[in-house]
Amino acid sequence: MKKILVHLEADAQASVFDQITAYDAGVDQVMAYGGVRLDEVTG
């Protein structure tokens, strides 16, 4: 099974460092989105 990380970031651009760290931790795919507000995220 593939490990996918959805990276939601409040900053305008999602952090490349965070994405590299995720790959180093064994994630197969990172889907990064910047400019996300807290009220746009649900559980």
C-alpha positions as CSV (number, residue, x, y, z in Angstrom):
1,M,0.0,0.0,0.0
2,K,1.3,3.5,-0.9
3,K,1.7,6.1,1.8
4,I,0.3,9.5,0.7
5,L,0.7,12.7,2.7
6,V,-1.7,15.7,2.2
7,H,0.4,18.7,3.2
8,L,-1.9,21.7,4.0
9,E,0.0,25.0,4.7
10,A,-1.3,28.3,5.8
11,D,1.6,30.1,4.1
12,A,1.2,31.1,0.5
13,Q,3.6,28.4,-0.6
14,A,3.9,24.9,1.0
15,S,7.3,24.3,2.6
16,V,9.6,22.3,0.4
17,F,11.6,21.4,3.5
18,D,8.5,19.8,5.0
19,Q,7.9,17.8,1.8
20,I,11.5,16.6,1.7
21,T,11.3,15.5,5.4
22,A,8.1,13.5,4.5
23,Y,9.9,11.7,1.7
24,D,12.8,11.0,4.0
25,A,10.3,9.5,6.5
26,G,9.1,7.0,3.9
27,V,6.1,8.7,2.3
28,D,5.5,7.7,-1.3
29,Q,3.7,10.8,-2.5
30,V,3.1,14.3,-1.2
31,M,0.2,16.4,-2.2
32,A,1.0,20.0,-1.1
33,Y,-1.4,22.9,-0.9
34,G,-0.5,26.4,0.2
35,G,-2.7,29.3,1.3
36,V,-5.1,27.1,3.2
37,R,-7.2,28.7,5.9
38,L,-8.2,26.8,9.1
39,D,-12.0,27.2,8.3
40,E,-11.4,25.4,5.0
41,V,-10.1,22.2,6.7
42,T,-12.4,19.6,8.1
43,G,-11.7,16.4,10.0
